[in-house]
Every structure is written in structure tokens, then in C-alpha cells.
Amino acid sequence: MKFGVRNGVLRKPWNDLFYEAARLGFDGVELDIGADYDKTLFWSADGRREIERMTRESGAELASVCLGVMWRLSLSSERDEIRETAIEIIKRSTAYCGELGAGFILVPITPARDEGIDPERSLENWIKGLELCLQDAERNGVILAVENVGGGICPSARKQMRIIEAMDSPYVRAYYDFGNGLSLGNDPVEEIRFLGDKIAAIHAKAPGGTYLGEGDLDFEAVAEAIGDIGYDGYIILETKATDDPSYAASRNLNFLKKLFKEGWDAK
């Protein structure tokens, strides 16, 4: 199992991020690519060379990229210019992730802004759009990992599975966020078992708490379910930064390592 951290958790500029993640003991970093995606290091050849250098020097890899820009440019949209841009972003991201060795992309299944499209139609629009990106994902060896998020379109593991089954490819799988699962009114333990080997990556957060181990989630039961399905990939922190981001990230990482080590030892 590997442990990663999102850039927003550490609140470091990208040129410090990988070094700090490595210092704290993380295996990798997840970069959130937002509305300013085309101004990031990820979007230029020179910038990607900088990312490659930082991963090599620090020892922390680029685990994944989160396409946060999809909250602004969604495949739910029925506006041609938005859909075309969103598809191009996903396609190019698979190429860039393949170039940098990142194995998966977090694809949040977002609603269209101000278009009033119902959730069912939005989900179908997403499936149609992802079908146009699948060949690029397969060619570049990068998984499109669809996440359970708010917004009404993909709030549950069953909606994630509907997308996965429609795509019928090992390069479209689930990015399961157990904190979101609970916050959206679902049972994370049941959802983890339901998704099983379709899970490509996992987000960790503490709904109702500041640090992992606090709040409303039964972390031991979640860890047991993760172990029972044989998951051994990335668990990536999407926890609160707090006033001391490095301390919070380190504390949460240590919690996860202890949680899963004790689970393995018990078996």
C-alpha cells in the first residue's frame, strides 16, 4: 500500500511540495488541476520537465492528477464548446500523466453549471464524453478514476459502478472517497465491498473531525473492508490543512500507517 497527499493539504507551492511530502514520509503527491489548468507546470513541456526533476530529486512520485477544472468545465454540459474543451483536457491529461508516470487521474463527476440538466441525463452525458477519452487513456496506460462526489450526479458507489460497467474497460475504475461516502448518506464499508477490485484509488478524510480517527467514521471497519477486498494501491489524504499543514498531514499519515499495519498484523 502507498500513501499520498493532495497539494491543497500541504499548502506548499509546487516547487516545495514534493520535497515536503517526501520529508513527511509520503510516497506520492496528487496535484489538483483547477480552472487555471493551462497556467500550471503540468500543462507545458518545460513545466512537466520541472515536475519530473522534483519527483526524481525528492523521491516522492506524482501519484495522480485531480481534474478539479471539471467543476467549471463539465462533461455534463450540453454546450459544445464546454464539452469539447473538457474532452481535450482529459485526453491531454492522460498523455501528460503517462509521460510523468502517474497511473491514474481523478475525474470528479460534476454537474453542468447553470444549465439545469437533470442528474440522469447528466450521467449519460458523462458516459458519452468519457467514451471519447477512453482510447487515449488506454494508449497512455492511465486509469480514469471516477469519484463519488456531491452535486447530485455520482453520489454513490452504485453510480460509479454504472459508469464503470458502461465503459467496460480496465482503464475506467472508481476513485472511492470514504469520507464523501459517509457525508453523502451512504455506508462506506458496504460501498467499498460493493466496488471491490474496481477501486483504483482511495481518498481519506475525517467527516465531522479535524484529524483522521476523529468524527463520525468507523475507521477500523473501513480499513477492514479495504483489506478484505485485497486493495493495495494508493490512499491519498484529502484532510483539513489546519493552521499547521505539515503537522496535520504527518499526524494523519501516521494514523493511516498504524491503522493498516495493525490490520495486517491481526491477519
Order of alpha helices (4+ residues) and beta strands (2+ residues): beta-alpha-alpha-beta-alpha-beta-alpha-beta-alpha-alpha-beta-alpha-beta-alpha-alpha-beta-alpha-beta-alpha
